[in-house]
Amino acid sequence: MATTSTTGSTLLQPLSNAVQLPIDQVNFVVCQLFALLAAVWFRTYLHSSKTSSFIRHVVATLLGLYLAFFCFGWYALHFLVQSGISYCIMIIAGVESMHHPMMIITQKITSLAYEIHDGMFRKDEELTPSQRGLAVRRMPSLLEYVSYTCNFMGILAGPLCSYKDYIAFIEGRASHMAQSGENGKEEQHGKAEPSPNAAVTEKLLVCGLSLLFHLTISSMLPVEYNIDEHFQATASWPTKATYLYVSLLAARPKYYFAWTLADAINNAAGFGFRGYDKNGVARWDLISNLRIQQIEMSTSFKMFLDNWNIQTALWLKRVCYERATFSPTVQTFFLSAIWHGVYPGYYLTFLTGVLMTLAARAVRNNFRHYFVEPPQLKLFYDIITWAATQITISYTVVPFVLLSINPSFTFYRSWYYCLHICSILVLLLLPVKKSPRKKNTEENAQPSWAKKFDERENSLGQNSFSMMNNVCNQNQDTGSRHSALTQ
């Protein structure tokens, strides 16, 4: 029988017993499916052209709170208390100081705090183009604030979105804006509001395949087997490397399922439209969290990180990297570790991630230009770098999955800390190209995730790196909300 340990509703306990899954997993999936249906209803019957923003805010908030209480019971009060305290701070404290205490709250609250700080305290010339585009120029009302933080589309699994994007969606302005230019301004276009049906259908198909893979294959390839004594003693190095890659590959579909379903729910409600591509096709990836094909075919640390947990990457960039006065990469990894929780494995992963990121950047800067031509040489380079990237990523995140310090060190000892040692040697022996850190830095001075999203935000006019912390959860709250899917 599946476990009944939950603070949320036990109404679905018979279903939990029937499918042999924990009740909190069942509650999460059923509530997300309910949210998907509610999103279709919301877009159809509470469209901005049919009802007021007030009604849309109220309904989105009440549905969100209902789902939270259904899944987590009285634990949901913790989220409300955090949000309430934060709103009181925003009202009572001066805008010049409000951004500092917000770092202890959730992604949306910290993002909004900085956006208000940028819009109501800092001068425009002090802001980057992306900060200027996101700046909030007036204090949100209580209803707007609660709707943004607790709406039914994102309360269980996100993804993070900017306050301005959400308000534009509620007020019916999102589908009439084409984001372009480097000045952060919005340009009107005359096309009718696009339908999200095709995008939602495609994402639900991805969800189904990911869930099927997770339920049938993932359990057969546990990450913990990498530290099995018999396996360590008898397996050859090629076997160890192959199983390391395959076991971490098998661990990813649960994140593909949770994040893609969350994206589909928002799209079904009409949120997530990002304009049209050069062929006139509607793009529904404003708040998408990952790009699966690019992740699995990554030929560099940069490419993997740029396409994994994108919205959390943007959050880290906006609230930490862009504002850090020294060692922004280290500070951002450290913030990410603290934000995820207290497990030692998190910190070990992020410390390793800093080392791997710096080493990968150094190798890329020093060698990649030798393999651009001819095509055959570049193909060879891509194959080698794909294999190296996948093994390095897997090696780095094992402690995040194992959580505890002793199993994590057992794994690294079995590999003789070889990638740590190689990374240190790379940093000691290869020349590091440095450039001054400014708002618009050269590629070497700015991490790939920061540079990439600067380009994306400038081209869109609105904020629409992926740090290694992202290799596991959308955020601490999201992790607790779908714990069974991410354990």
One Martini backbone bead per residue (centre of mass of N, CA, C, O) as a GRO file, in nm:
protein
  487
    1MET     BB    1   0.098   0.035   0.020
    2ALA     BB    2   0.068   0.351   0.008
    3THR     BB    3   0.136   0.629   0.146
    4THR     BB    4  -0.027   0.853   0.411
    5SER     BB    5   0.190   1.078   0.433
    6THR     BB    6   0.008   1.379   0.491
    7THR     BB    7  -0.124   1.721   0.500
    8GLY     BB    8  -0.315   1.666   0.295
    9SER     BB    9  -0.525   1.520   0.109
   10THR     BB   10  -0.708   1.183   0.119
   11LEU     BB   11  -0.912   1.143  -0.120
   12LEU     BB   12  -0.681   0.980  -0.313
   13GLN     BB   13  -0.602   0.708  -0.173
   14PRO     BB   14  -0.720   0.488  -0.359
   15LEU     BB   15  -0.546   0.573  -0.602
   16SER     BB   16  -0.275   0.534  -0.463
   17ASN     BB   17  -0.312   0.228  -0.415
   18ALA     BB   18  -0.360   0.143  -0.714
   19VAL     BB   19  -0.070   0.281  -0.825
   20GLN     BB   20   0.161   0.281  -0.613
   21LEU     BB   21   0.160   0.586  -0.492
   22PRO     BB   22   0.210   0.849  -0.335
   23ILE     BB   23  -0.009   1.088  -0.228
   24ASP     BB   24   0.161   1.342  -0.308
   25GLN     BB   25   0.188   1.268  -0.603
   26VAL     BB   26  -0.109   1.245  -0.676
   27ASN     BB   27  -0.192   1.529  -0.594
   28PHE     BB   28  -0.008   1.679  -0.787
   29VAL     BB   29  -0.104   1.563  -1.060
   30VAL     BB   30  -0.408   1.620  -1.029
   31CYS     BB   31  -0.381   1.927  -0.985
   32GLN     BB   32  -0.243   1.984  -1.257
   33LEU     BB   33  -0.475   1.877  -1.430
   34PHE     BB   34  -0.682   2.071  -1.317
   35ALA     BB   35  -0.526   2.329  -1.401
   36LEU     BB   36  -0.547   2.275  -1.701
   37LEU     BB   37  -0.856   2.293  -1.718
   38ALA     BB   38  -0.877   2.572  -1.582
   39ALA     BB   39  -0.716   2.722  -1.801
   40VAL     BB   40  -0.916   2.682  -2.029
   41TRP     BB   41  -1.152   2.817  -1.884
   42PHE     BB   42  -1.014   3.089  -1.831
   43ARG     BB   43  -0.969   3.163  -2.134
   44THR     BB   44  -1.272   3.131  -2.226
   45TYR     BB   45  -1.449   3.284  -1.973
   46LEU     BB   46  -1.191   3.488  -1.859
   47HIS     BB   47  -1.129   3.682  -2.058
   48SER     BB   48  -1.019   4.004  -2.099
   49SER     BB   49  -1.271   4.068  -2.298
   50LYS     BB   50  -1.501   3.964  -2.064
   51THR     BB   51  -1.331   4.069  -1.814
   52SER     BB   52  -1.184   4.170  -1.541
   53SER     BB   53  -0.896   4.192  -1.364
   54PHE     BB   54  -1.020   4.139  -1.087
   55ILE     BB   55  -1.145   3.864  -1.148
   56ARG     BB   56  -0.887   3.722  -1.243
   57HIS     BB   57  -0.735   3.754  -0.979
   58VAL     BB   58  -0.933   3.611  -0.790
   59VAL     BB   59  -0.952   3.335  -0.930
   60ALA     BB   60  -0.650   3.266  -0.941
   61THR     BB   61  -0.612   3.276  -0.631
   62LEU     BB   62  -0.829   3.074  -0.528
   63LEU     BB   63  -0.729   2.831  -0.688
   64GLY     BB   64  -0.444   2.829  -0.573
   65LEU     BB   65  -0.520   2.789  -0.273
   66TYR     BB   66  -0.671   2.526  -0.308
   67LEU     BB   67  -0.434   2.357  -0.416
   68ALA     BB   68  -0.250   2.400  -0.174
   69PHE     BB   69  -0.439   2.274   0.044
   70PHE     BB   70  -0.473   1.999  -0.091
   71CYS     BB   71  -0.163   1.921  -0.088
   72PHE     BB   72  -0.067   2.067   0.222
   73GLY     BB   73  -0.255   2.210   0.390
   74TRP     BB   74  -0.131   2.380   0.659
   75TYR     BB   75   0.141   2.438   0.508
   76ALA     BB   76   0.026   2.674   0.329
   77LEU     BB   77   0.055   2.896   0.548
   78HIS     BB   78   0.353   2.952   0.512
   79PHE     BB   79   0.325   3.094   0.241
   80LEU     BB   80   0.131   3.319   0.336
   81VAL     BB   81   0.311   3.439   0.553
   82GLN     BB   82   0.545   3.518   0.373
   83SER     BB   83   0.383   3.700   0.184
   84GLY     BB   84   0.268   3.892   0.400
   85ILE     BB   85   0.532   3.996   0.519
   86SER     BB   86   0.649   4.103   0.254
   87TYR     BB   87   0.428   4.310   0.195
   88CYS     BB   88   0.468   4.476   0.451
   89ILE     BB   89   0.757   4.558   0.387
   90MET     BB   90   0.691   4.708   0.121
   91ILE     BB   91   0.505   4.921   0.262
   92ILE     BB   92   0.688   5.018   0.509
   93ALA     BB   93   0.933   5.022   0.361
   94GLY     BB   94   1.168   5.149   0.187
   95VAL     BB   95   1.269   5.125  -0.142
   96GLU     BB   96   1.584   5.141  -0.073
   97SER     BB   97   1.560   4.857   0.137
   98MET     BB   98   1.371   4.608   0.040
   99HIS     BB   99   1.570   4.395  -0.105
  100HIS     BB  100   1.720   4.245   0.130
  101PRO     BB  101   1.492   4.072   0.292
  102MET     BB  102   1.391   3.910   0.031
  103MET     BB  103   1.610   3.668   0.018
  104ILE     BB  104   1.426   3.469   0.214
  105ILE     BB  105   1.240   3.424  -0.010
  106THR     BB  106   1.101   3.381  -0.292
  107GLN     BB  107   1.135   3.432  -0.619
  108LYS     BB  108   0.900   3.630  -0.662
  109ILE     BB  109   0.963   3.819  -0.426
  110THR     BB  110   1.252   3.896  -0.500
  111SER     BB  111   1.196   3.999  -0.781
  112LEU     BB  112   0.990   4.219  -0.705
  113ALA     BB  113   1.169   4.376  -0.513
  114TYR     BB  114   1.379   4.460  -0.730
  115GLU     BB  115   1.180   4.589  -0.931
  116ILE     BB  116   1.089   4.810  -0.738
  117HIS     BB  117   1.364   4.926  -0.674
  118ASP     BB  118   1.431   5.002  -0.969
  119GLY     BB  119   1.160   5.180  -1.024
  120MET     BB  120   1.164   5.368  -0.725
  121PHE     BB  121   1.495   5.437  -0.682
  122ARG     BB  122   1.643   5.403  -0.933
  123LYS     BB  123   1.808   5.503  -1.199
  124ASP     BB  124   1.802   5.449  -1.530
  125GLU     BB  125   2.121   5.471  -1.578
  126GLU     BB  126   2.173   5.219  -1.366
  127LEU     BB  127   2.041   5.033  -1.570
  128THR     BB  128   1.974   4.777  -1.741
  129PRO     BB  129   1.779   4.687  -1.993
  130SER     BB  130   1.636   4.458  -1.833
  131GLN     BB  131   1.574   4.623  -1.575
  132ARG     BB  132   1.407   4.840  -1.718
  133GLY     BB  133   1.186   4.644  -1.833
  134LEU     BB  134   1.107   4.530  -1.523
  135ALA     BB  135   1.033   4.775  -1.388
  136VAL     BB  136   0.848   4.895  -1.108
  137ARG     BB  137   0.652   5.205  -1.066
  138ARG     BB  138   0.447   5.059  -0.865
  139MET     BB  139   0.263   4.956  -0.611
  140PRO     BB  140   0.116   4.685  -0.545
  141SER     BB  141  -0.151   4.539  -0.481
  142LEU     BB  142  -0.270   4.292  -0.293
  143LEU     BB  143  -0.409   4.139  -0.523
  144GLU     BB  144  -0.172   4.137  -0.722
  145TYR     BB  145   0.029   3.996  -0.536
  146VAL     BB  146  -0.131   3.734  -0.475
  147SER     BB  147  -0.176   3.653  -0.768
  148TYR     BB  148   0.125   3.625  -0.844
  149THR     BB  149   0.202   3.412  -0.605
  150CYS     BB  150  -0.103   3.226  -0.609
  151ASN     BB  151  -0.163   3.117  -0.869
  152PHE     BB  152  -0.278   2.825  -1.024
  153MET     BB  153  -0.050   2.798  -1.250
  154GLY     BB  154   0.221   2.828  -1.022
  155ILE     BB  155   0.201   2.710  -0.719
  156LEU     BB  156   0.332   2.414  -0.761
  157ALA     BB  157   0.565   2.462  -1.035
  158GLY     BB  158   0.528   2.702  -1.186
  159PRO     BB  159   0.698   2.922  -1.330
  160LEU     BB  160   0.883   3.179  -1.342
  161CYS     BB  161   0.783   3.527  -1.347
  162SER     BB  162   0.722   3.831  -1.425
  163TYR     BB  163   0.524   4.079  -1.319
  164LYS     BB  164   0.471   4.222  -1.591
  165ASP     BB  165   0.383   3.974  -1.749
  166TYR     BB  166   0.141   3.898  -1.570
  167ILE     BB  167  -0.020   4.163  -1.588
  168ALA     BB  168  -0.044   4.163  -1.896
  169PHE     BB  169  -0.214   3.907  -1.902
  170ILE     BB  170  -0.454   3.990  -1.720
  171GLU     BB  171  -0.504   4.267  -1.902
  172GLY     BB  172  -0.455   4.183  -2.218
  173ARG     BB  173  -0.146   4.272  -2.341
  174ALA     BB  174   0.044   4.040  -2.438
  175SER     BB  175  -0.078   3.974  -2.740
  176HIS     BB  176  -0.003   4.298  -2.831
  177MET     BB  177   0.310   4.228  -2.802
  178ALA     BB  178   0.624   4.314  -2.944
  179GLN     BB  179   0.937   4.216  -2.865
  180SER     BB  180   1.180   4.478  -2.912
  181GLY     BB  181   1.479   4.577  -2.888
  182GLU     BB  182   1.715   4.755  -2.658
  183ASN     BB  183   1.500   4.951  -2.482
  184GLY     BB  184   1.235   4.787  -2.370
  185LYS     BB  185   1.015   4.822  -2.575
  186GLU     BB  186   0.685   4.821  -2.695
  187GLU     BB  187   0.524   4.670  -2.980
  188GLN     BB  188   0.273   4.685  -3.191
  189HIS     BB  189   0.040   4.447  -3.326
  190GLY     BB  190  -0.218   4.314  -3.561
  191LYS     BB  191  -0.252   4.043  -3.454
  192ALA     BB  192  -0.412   3.794  -3.350
  193GLU     BB  193  -0.478   3.593  -3.108
  194PRO     BB  194  -0.327   3.319  -3.029
  195SER     BB  195  -0.320   2.978  -3.016
  196PRO     BB  196  -0.216   2.721  -2.771
  197ASN     BB  197  -0.289   2.427  -2.861
  198ALA     BB  198  -0.032   2.319  -2.998
  199ALA     BB  199   0.164   2.366  -2.761
  200VAL     BB  200   0.010   2.199  -2.551
  201THR     BB  201   0.008   1.928  -2.698
  202GLU     BB  202   0.313   1.894  -2.719
  203LYS     BB  203   0.370   1.908  -2.408
  204LEU     BB  204   0.190   1.666  -2.328
  205LEU     BB  205   0.351   1.458  -2.484
  206VAL     BB  206   0.611   1.496  -2.325
  207CYS     BB  207   0.490   1.423  -2.053
  208GLY     BB  208   0.406   1.132  -2.118
  209LEU     BB  209   0.689   1.026  -2.193
  210SER     BB  210   0.833   1.104  -1.930
  211LEU     BB  211   0.655   0.943  -1.735
  212LEU     BB  212   0.698   0.667  -1.861
  213PHE     BB  213   1.004   0.660  -1.822
  214HIS     BB  214   1.003   0.697  -1.515
  215LEU     BB  215   0.819   0.440  -1.443
  216THR     BB  216   1.006   0.219  -1.617
  217ILE     BB  217   1.331   0.309  -1.607
  218SER     BB  218   1.450   0.472  -1.365
  219SER     BB  219   1.433   0.239  -1.143
  220MET     BB  220   1.665   0.065  -1.300
  221LEU     BB  221   1.870   0.343  -1.261
  222PRO     BB  222   2.025   0.407  -1.001
  223VAL     BB  223   2.245   0.629  -0.863
  224GLU     BB  224   2.341   0.455  -0.612
  225TYR     BB  225   2.505   0.236  -0.780
  226ASN     BB  226   2.775   0.405  -0.798
  227ILE     BB  227   2.831   0.309  -0.468
  228ASP     BB  228   2.861   0.024  -0.504
  229GLU     BB  229   3.089  -0.198  -0.403
  230HIS     BB  230   3.082  -0.410  -0.627
  231PHE     BB  231   3.090  -0.214  -0.863
  232GLN     BB  232   3.356  -0.070  -0.787
  233ALA     BB  233   3.534  -0.341  -0.786
  234THR     BB  234   3.444  -0.461  -1.094
  235ALA     BB  235   3.430  -0.222  -1.265
  236SER     BB  236   3.505  -0.057  -1.528
  237TRP     BB  237   3.559   0.249  -1.650
  238PRO     BB  238   3.356   0.242  -1.885
  239THR     BB  239   3.124   0.141  -1.708
  240LYS     BB  240   3.114   0.371  -1.508
  241ALA     BB  241   3.066   0.599  -1.713
  242THR     BB  242   2.810   0.486  -1.842
  243TYR     BB  243   2.636   0.466  -1.583
  244LEU     BB  244   2.650   0.755  -1.498
  245TYR     BB  245   2.507   0.869  -1.744
  246VAL     BB  246   2.247   0.691  -1.747
  247SER     BB  247   2.143   0.756  -1.456
  248LEU     BB  248   2.114   1.067  -1.508
  249LEU     BB  249   1.932   1.047  -1.751
  250ALA     BB  250   1.699   0.891  -1.590
  251ALA     BB  251   1.652   1.148  -1.386
  252ARG     BB  252   1.520   1.375  -1.583
  253PRO     BB  253   1.209   1.320  -1.665
  254LYS     BB  254   1.075   1.438  -1.407
  255TYR     BB  255   1.143   1.732  -1.489
  256TYR     BB  256   1.014   1.735  -1.763
  257PHE     BB  257   0.731   1.688  -1.660
  258ALA     BB  258   0.688   1.919  -1.452
  259TRP     BB  259   0.775   2.166  -1.633
  260THR     BB  260   0.596   2.112  -1.886
  261LEU     BB  261   0.324   2.114  -1.743
  262ALA     BB  262   0.345   2.399  -1.630
  263ASP     BB  263   0.366   2.534  -1.907
  264ALA     BB  264   0.096   2.428  -2.024
  265ILE     BB  265  -0.091   2.565  -1.822
  266ASN     BB  266  -0.019   2.855  -1.896
  267ASN     BB  267  -0.086   2.834  -2.197
  268ALA     BB  268  -0.389   2.751  -2.164
  269ALA     BB  269  -0.444   3.047  -2.033
  270GLY     BB  270  -0.244   3.249  -2.223
  271PHE     BB  271   0.046   3.208  -2.103
  272GLY     BB  272   0.365   3.267  -2.296
  273PHE     BB  273   0.371   3.472  -2.508
  274ARG     BB  274   0.655   3.578  -2.755
  275GLY     BB  275   0.557   3.598  -3.027
  276TYR     BB  276   0.716   3.599  -3.345
  277ASP     BB  277   0.871   3.461  -3.583
  278LYS     BB  278   1.008   3.492  -3.900
  279ASN     BB  279   0.750   3.295  -3.997
  280GLY     BB  280   0.489   3.364  -3.804
  281VAL     BB  281   0.523   3.192  -3.547
  282ALA     BB  282   0.414   3.114  -3.254
  283ARG     BB  283   0.548   3.180  -2.924
  284TRP     BB  284   0.551   2.954  -2.615
  285ASP     BB  285   0.845   3.057  -2.429
  286LEU     BB  286   0.859   3.274  -2.200
  287ILE     BB  287   0.843   3.035  -1.941
  288SER     BB  288   1.033   2.834  -2.012
  289ASN     BB  289   1.263   2.578  -1.859
  290LEU     BB  290   1.333   2.400  -2.124
  291ARG     BB  291   1.562   2.215  -2.363
  292ILE     BB  292   1.595   1.899  -2.444
  293GLN     BB  293   1.772   1.872  -2.696
  294GLN     BB  294   2.004   2.059  -2.595
  295ILE     BB  295   2.072   1.897  -2.345
  296GLU     BB  296   2.136   1.610  -2.482
  297MET     BB  297   2.338   1.776  -2.707
  298SER     BB  298   2.559   1.880  -2.543
  299THR     BB  299   2.904   2.038  -2.594
  300SER     BB  300   2.869   2.209  -2.322
  301PHE     BB  301   2.827   2.361  -2.033
  302LYS     BB  302   2.682   2.603  -2.149
  303MET     BB  303   2.455   2.458  -2.304
  304PHE     BB  304   2.330   2.314  -2.065
  305LEU     BB  305   2.282   2.564  -1.876
  306ASP     BB  306   2.106   2.732  -2.088
  307ASN     BB  307   1.863   2.478  -2.089
  308TRP     BB  308   1.833   2.472  -1.768
  309ASN     BB  309   1.631   2.614  -1.574
  310ILE     BB  310   1.583   2.916  -1.684
  311GLN     BB  311   1.427   3.086  -1.467
  312THR     BB  312   1.629   3.043  -1.238
  313ALA     BB  313   1.864   3.163  -1.387
  314LEU     BB  314   1.745   3.446  -1.410
  315TRP     BB  315   1.715   3.496  -1.112
  316LEU     BB  316   2.016   3.479  -1.038
  317LYS     BB  317   2.107   3.702  -1.225
  318ARG     BB  318   1.924   3.938  -1.114
  319VAL     BB  319   1.982   3.906  -0.785
  320CYS     BB  320   2.312   3.856  -0.815
  321TYR     BB  321   2.516   3.881  -1.051
  322GLU     BB  322   2.445   4.186  -1.131
  323ARG     BB  323   2.494   4.281  -0.802
  324ALA     BB  324   2.770   4.195  -0.765
  325THR     BB  325   3.094   4.319  -0.646
  326PHE     BB  326   3.209   4.015  -0.621
  327SER     BB  327   3.234   3.713  -0.728
  328PRO     BB  328   2.966   3.625  -0.893
  329THR     BB  329   2.985   3.320  -0.939
  330VAL     BB  330   3.021   3.230  -0.646
  331GLN     BB  331   2.774   3.374  -0.524
  332THR     BB  332   2.562   3.227  -0.697
  333PHE     BB  333   2.621   2.940  -0.608
  334PHE     BB  334   2.574   2.994  -0.305
  335LEU     BB  335   2.285   3.086  -0.321
  336SER     BB  336   2.179   2.828  -0.447
  337ALA     BB  337   2.246   2.643  -0.210
  338ILE     BB  338   2.083   2.787   0.011
  339TRP     BB  339   1.805   2.780  -0.138
  340HIS     BB  340   1.771   2.465  -0.147
  341GLY     BB  341   1.936   2.394   0.134
  342VAL     BB  342   2.103   2.169   0.386
  343TYR     BB  343   2.234   1.978   0.211
  344PRO     BB  344   2.557   1.886   0.143
  345GLY     BB  345   2.527   1.809  -0.161
  346TYR     BB  346   2.471   2.089  -0.267
  347TYR     BB  347   2.748   2.220  -0.198
  348LEU     BB  348   2.922   2.019  -0.353
  349THR     BB  349   2.805   2.076  -0.629
  350PHE     BB  350   2.862   2.390  -0.639
  351LEU     BB  351   3.165   2.376  -0.601
  352THR     BB  352   3.211   2.200  -0.847
  353GLY     BB  353   3.069   2.389  -1.051
  354VAL     BB  354   3.268   2.618  -1.042
  355LEU     BB  355   3.514   2.460  -1.141
  356MET     BB  356   3.390   2.354  -1.409
  357THR     BB  357   3.317   2.624  -1.535
  358LEU     BB  358   3.601   2.751  -1.546
  359ALA     BB  359   3.739   2.521  -1.702
  360ALA     BB  360   3.554   2.513  -1.952
  361ARG     BB  361   3.610   2.803  -2.038
  362ALA     BB  362   3.914   2.772  -2.081
  363VAL     BB  363   3.908   2.552  -2.295
  364ARG     BB  364   3.731   2.694  -2.501
  365ASN     BB  365   3.909   2.953  -2.540
  366ASN     BB  366   4.180   2.780  -2.628
  367PHE     BB  367   4.049   2.550  -2.857
  368ARG     BB  368   3.797   2.586  -3.044
  369HIS     BB  369   3.925   2.753  -3.293
  370TYR     BB  370   4.076   2.484  -3.408
  371PHE     BB  371   3.765   2.331  -3.481
  372VAL     BB  372   3.589   2.475  -3.708
  373GLU     BB  373   3.794   2.377  -3.930
  374PRO     BB  374   3.669   2.149  -4.077
  375PRO     BB  375   3.382   1.968  -4.053
  376GLN     BB  376   3.521   1.706  -3.956
  377LEU     BB  377   3.662   1.835  -3.712
  378LYS     BB  378   3.407   1.942  -3.574
  379LEU     BB  379   3.271   1.670  -3.535
  380PHE     BB  380   3.486   1.553  -3.354
  381TYR     BB  381   3.466   1.773  -3.136
  382ASP     BB  382   3.164   1.727  -3.068
  383ILE     BB  383   3.186   1.437  -2.967
  384ILE     BB  384   3.390   1.484  -2.742
  385THR     BB  385   3.233   1.715  -2.592
  386TRP     BB  386   2.980   1.557  -2.534
  387ALA     BB  387   3.102   1.339  -2.354
  388ALA     BB  388   3.239   1.529  -2.151
  389THR     BB  389   2.985   1.681  -2.061
  390GLN     BB  390   2.809   1.446  -1.955
  391ILE     BB  391   3.012   1.346  -1.743
  392THR     BB  392   3.052   1.612  -1.587
  393ILE     BB  393   2.764   1.660  -1.504
  394SER     BB  394   2.722   1.393  -1.356
  395TYR     BB  395   2.957   1.423  -1.155
  396THR     BB  396   2.848   1.690  -1.021
  397VAL     BB  397   2.533   1.584  -0.934
  398VAL     BB  398   2.542   1.342  -0.743
  399PRO     BB  399   2.521   1.487  -0.459
  400PHE     BB  400   2.233   1.597  -0.510
  401VAL     BB  401   2.104   1.310  -0.502
  402LEU     BB  402   2.238   1.191  -0.233
  403LEU     BB  403   2.299   1.453  -0.018
  404SER     BB  404   2.507   1.318   0.139
  405ILE     BB  405   2.840   1.318   0.227
  406ASN     BB  406   2.945   1.022   0.227
  407PRO     BB  407   2.840   0.923  -0.053
  408SER     BB  408   2.979   1.148  -0.212
  409PHE     BB  409   3.274   1.074  -0.134
  410THR     BB  410   3.260   0.787  -0.232
  411PHE     BB  411   3.233   0.859  -0.526
  412TYR     BB  412   3.486   1.040  -0.562
  413ARG     BB  413   3.688   0.825  -0.471
  414SER     BB  414   3.621   0.619  -0.702
  415TRP     BB  415   3.740   0.866  -0.901
  416TYR     BB  416   3.985   1.023  -0.769
  417TYR     BB  417   3.908   1.320  -0.832
  418CYS     BB  418   3.971   1.369  -1.140
  419LEU     BB  419   3.803   1.628  -1.226
  420HIS     BB  420   3.915   1.814  -1.015
  421ILE     BB  421   4.211   1.792  -1.097
  422CYS     BB  422   4.180   1.878  -1.393
  423SER     BB  423   4.061   2.159  -1.336
  424ILE     BB  424   4.299   2.273  -1.179
  425LEU     BB  425   4.510   2.235  -1.404
  426VAL     BB  426   4.372   2.413  -1.611
  427LEU     BB  427   4.383   2.679  -1.438
  428LEU     BB  428   4.702   2.672  -1.407
  429LEU     BB  429   4.792   2.631  -1.730
  430LEU     BB  430   4.582   2.809  -1.851
  431PRO     BB  431   4.497   3.083  -1.999
  432VAL     BB  432   4.324   3.375  -1.880
  433LYS     BB  433   4.078   3.570  -2.006
  434LYS     BB  434   4.050   3.911  -1.936
  435SER     BB  435   3.784   4.138  -1.842
  436PRO     BB  436   3.600   4.388  -1.775
  437ARG     BB  437   3.335   4.445  -1.552
  438LYS     BB  438   3.034   4.505  -1.706
  439LYS     BB  439   2.736   4.531  -1.842
  440ASN     BB  440   2.909   4.480  -2.118
  441THR     BB  441   3.065   4.201  -2.168
  442GLU     BB  442   3.265   3.971  -2.239
  443GLU     BB  443   3.256   3.638  -2.260
  444ASN     BB  444   3.475   3.570  -2.039
  445ALA     BB  445   3.355   3.750  -1.796
  446GLN     BB  446   3.084   3.604  -1.863
  447PRO     BB  447   2.868   3.392  -1.819
  448SER     BB  448   2.674   3.219  -2.027
  449TRP     BB  449   2.399   3.278  -1.894
  450ALA     BB  450   2.426   3.585  -1.880
  451LYS     BB  451   2.486   3.650  -2.176
  452LYS     BB  452   2.248   3.512  -2.312
  453PHE     BB  453   2.018   3.677  -2.157
  454ASP     BB  454   2.099   3.951  -2.249
  455GLU     BB  455   2.041   3.898  -2.546
  456ARG     BB  456   1.747   3.813  -2.511
  457GLU     BB  457   1.641   4.070  -2.365
  458ASN     BB  458   1.724   4.274  -2.579
  459SER     BB  459   1.559   4.145  -2.819
  460LEU     BB  460   1.274   4.167  -2.654
  461GLY     BB  461   1.260   4.397  -2.404
  462GLN     BB  462   1.213   4.146  -2.214
  463ASN     BB  463   1.185   3.933  -1.962
  464SER     BB  464   1.086   3.617  -2.006
  465PHE     BB  465   2.206   2.980  -1.538
  466SER     BB  466   2.258   2.791  -1.581
  467MET     BB  467   2.280   2.648  -1.300
  468MET     BB  468   2.361   2.371  -1.125
  469ASN     BB  469   2.120   2.393  -0.932
  470ASN     BB  470   1.915   2.330  -1.165
  471VAL     BB  471   1.965   2.013  -1.171
  472CYS     BB  472   1.685   1.984  -0.984
  473ASN     BB  473   1.522   2.259  -0.905
  474GLN     BB  474   1.315   2.523  -0.916
  475ASN     BB  475   1.254   2.521  -0.598
  476GLN     BB  476   1.195   2.486  -0.276
  477ASP     BB  477   0.888   2.487  -0.302
  478THR     BB  478   0.865   2.302  -0.545
  479GLY     BB  479   1.005   2.061  -0.419
  480SER     BB  480   0.783   2.017  -0.199
  481ARG     BB  481   0.539   1.988  -0.407
  482HIS     BB  482   0.727   1.750  -0.581
  483SER     BB  483   0.900   1.538  -0.423
  484ALA     BB  484   0.841   1.262  -0.555
  485LEU     BB  485   0.946   1.363  -0.844
  486THR     BB  486   1.251   1.463  -0.703
  487GLN     BB  487   1.371   1.177  -0.562
   0.00000   0.00000   0.00000
